[in-house]
Amino acid sequence: MTASVSERAPAGLPPGMAVGIAAGLGAGAFWGTTFVAPLVAPGFSSEDYTAGRFVACGLFSLAWMLWQTLRASPGARAALWPDAVQSRAALGLSVLGYTGYYLLLVYGIADAGAALPALIIGTLPVWMMLLGKPDHLRWTALLPGLLLTASGMALMMDATAAEVSATGTGHFWRGVLLAVGAMLSWLAFGMLNARWIRRHPEVKSTAWANWLGLAAGLGGVLLWLGWGTGWDGLVSRPGFGGFVFVCAFTGIGSAWIASVMWNVASRRLSTSLAGQLVVSETVFALIYAFTWSGDWPATAQLLACVLFVAGILASIRAHR
């Protein structure tokens, strides 16, 4: 796999970096689906979406761990399950990057639509580049990618805010604040998660994704028991089958698979470059949102996406 990716990589790009970039972009493609999930299966509460997604992730993680345990030798089985310290780390980070983050995001989408929260989450690359710059890298090297990404965000915010305000639906600024809260929650997760997995190279990316998934599944169950719709009410609601599909798809795809990919990217890339790749989530989310709605994006939105992609390429060049 590494060889095939490196063969397609641009000249001069180290194979490890190429794998990390591909993994980061793959994670962005899966993460982008969360922005249209409430639009695909409408009629369910934010708590139901969040709980369902992470219960699905937790069940998949548990099934994967049990399957690995059955296949592993007796001596290797202990490494598949977390100890007390690892469990506490997984629980804390799962709140920041999974249940807490996604609940804030779904509330934000309900108030402000899908496009603007996607944009606000898209500011993560800027903050991660600022906070995670390697010591040896000069600020002037990061400046082109930073300016391109910031310009794209400013352009998109102007176009999207006008579009959402014109509809007269929802609570626009409340949605903005909720999306900002989601962004800050994931920013903390991204920084702390990258630090944790670099300090624990003995933990495989899939094992860490499983532990986070189990912790998120527990949080999802507690959220559903406390604030979710009762089982009878869920089953009797129109569109329940679509709701289950959306929860399973986002729970396995944008939670578990994306987590494995992001762990791979975080191990191979600096925090600043990995953070820059988060902007791909915004690009994919906008593509999915526009495809679902059947609307062609405005010229300003298309130009913003071009600037986002150019920012990624500039950042890759700077880190190479």
Residue pairs with C-beta under 8 A, 6 or more apart in sequence:
1 19
2 15
2 16
2 19
3 15
5 15
5 18
5 19
5 22
6 13
6 15
6 18
6 19
8 18
9 15
9 17
9 18
9 21
12 320
13 21
13 316
13 320
14 320
16 268
17 268
17 269
17 273
17 316
17 319
17 320
19 264
19 268
20 264
20 265
20 267
20 268
20 269
20 273
20 274
21 265
21 269
21 273
21 277
21 316
23 261
23 262
23 264
23 265
23 268
24 261
24 262
24 265
24 269
24 274
24 277
24 278
24 280
25 277
25 280
26 258
26 261
27 258
27 259
27 261
27 262
27 265
27 277
27 281
28 277
28 278
28 279
28 280
28 281
28 283
28 284
29 280
29 284
30 253
30 254
30 257
30 258
30 261
31 254
31 258
31 281
31 284
31 285
32 118
32 254
32 280
32 281
32 282
32 283
32 284
32 285
32 286
32 287
32 288
33 249
33 250
33 253
33 254
33 284
33 285
33 288
34 53
34 102
34 105
34 250
34 254
34 285
35 105
35 109
35 114
35 117
35 118
35 285
35 288
35 289
36 114
36 285
36 288
36 289
36 292
37 49
37 53
37 246
37 249
37 250
38 44
38 46
38 49
38 106
38 109
38 110
38 114
39 109
39 114
39 289
39 292
39 293
40 242
40 246
40 292
41 239
41 242
41 243
41 245
41 246
42 239
43 237
43 238
43 239
43 243
44 229
44 234
44 237
44 239
44 243
45 228
45 229
46 103
46 106
46 107
46 110
47 103
47 223
47 224
47 227
47 228
47 229
48 224
48 228
48 229
48 234
48 243
49 102
49 106
49 243
49 246
49 247
50 99
50 102
50 103
50 106
50 220
50 223
51 220
51 221
51 223
51 224
51 228
52 220
52 224
52 243
52 244
52 246
52 247
52 251
53 102
53 220
53 246
53 247
53 250
53 251
53 254
53 255
54 98
54 99
54 102
54 216
54 217
54 219
54 220
54 223
54 251
54 255
55 217
55 220
55 221
55 224
55 247
55 251
56 217
56 247
56 248
56 250
56 251
56 252
56 255
57 98
57 213
57 216
57 217
57 220
57 251
57 252
57 255
57 256
58 213
58 214
58 215
58 216
58 217
58 218
58 220
58 221
58 251
59 217
59 251
60 213
60 251
60 252
60 256
61 209
61 210
61 211
61 212
61 213
61 214
61 217
61 256
62 210
62 213
62 214
62 217
64 206
64 210
64 256
65 80
65 81
65 210
65 214
68 80
69 77
69 80
69 81
72 80
79 202
79 203
79 204
79 207
80 207
80 210
82 90
82 211
86 203
86 211
87 211
87 215
89 196
90 208
90 211
90 212
90 214
90 215
91 215
91 218
91 219
93 189
93 192
93 193
93 196
93 212
93 215
94 212
94 215
94 216
94 219
95 219
96 185
96 186
96 188
96 189
96 192
97 185
97 186
97 189
97 190
97 193
97 212
98 212
98 215
98 216
98 219
98 255
99 216
99 219
99 220
99 223
100 185
101 182
101 185
101 186
101 189
102 182
103 223
104 178
104 179
104 181
104 182
104 185
105 117
105 121
105 178
105 179
105 182
107 175
107 178
108 117
108 120
108 175
108 176
108 177
108 178
108 179
108 181
108 182
109 117
109 175
110 170
110 175
111 170
111 171
111 172
111 174
111 175
111 178
112 164
112 170
112 171
112 172
112 174
112 175
112 176
112 178
112 179
113 160
113 164
113 167
113 170
113 175
114 285
114 289
115 156
115 160
115 163
115 164
115 285
115 286
115 289
115 301
116 157
116 160
116 161
116 164
116 175
116 176
116 179
117 175
117 178
117 179
117 182
118 281
118 282
118 285
118 286
118 289
119 153
119 156
119 157
119 160
119 282
120 176
120 179
120 180
120 182
120 183
121 179
121 182
121 183
121 186
121 278
121 281
121 282
121 285
122 153
122 156
122 278
122 279
122 281
122 282
122 308
123 153
123 183
124 183
124 186
124 187
124 190
124 275
124 278
124 279
125 149
125 275
125 276
125 277
125 278
125 279
125 311
125 315
126 146
126 149
126 150
126 153
127 183
127 187
127 275
128 187
128 190
128 191
128 271
128 272
128 274
128 275
128 276
128 278
129 142
129 145
129 146
129 272
129 275
129 276
129 315
130 146
131 187
131 191
131 271
132 191
132 194
132 270
132 271
132 272
132 274
132 275
133 139
133 142
133 270
133 271
133 272
134 270
134 272
134 319
137 270
137 272
137 318
137 319
141 318
142 272
142 315
142 318
144 311
144 314
144 318
145 276
145 311
145 312
145 313
145 314
145 315
145 318
146 311
147 311
148 307
148 308
148 310
148 311
148 314
149 276
149 279
149 307
149 308
149 311
151 307
152 279
152 303
152 304
152 305
152 306
152 307
152 308
152 311
153 304
155 300
155 301
155 303
155 304
155 307
156 300
156 301
156 304
158 300
159 298
159 300
159 301
159 304
160 301
161 172
163 298
164 170
164 172
165 172
190 271
190 274
190 275
190 278
191 271
193 262
193 263
193 266
194 266
194 271
194 274
197 203
197 205
197 208
197 263
197 266
197 267
198 266
198 267
201 267
205 260
205 263
205 264
205 267
206 260
208 259
208 263
209 256
209 259
209 260
209 263
210 256
212 259
213 255
213 256
213 259
216 255
228 234
229 237
234 240
234 243
237 243
262 274
265 274
265 277
266 274
269 277
269 319
270 319
272 315
272 319
273 315
273 316
273 319
276 311
276 312
276 315
276 316
277 312
279 308
279 311
279 312
280 308
280 312
282 308
283 305
283 308
283 309
286 297
286 301
286 305
290 296
290 297
297 305
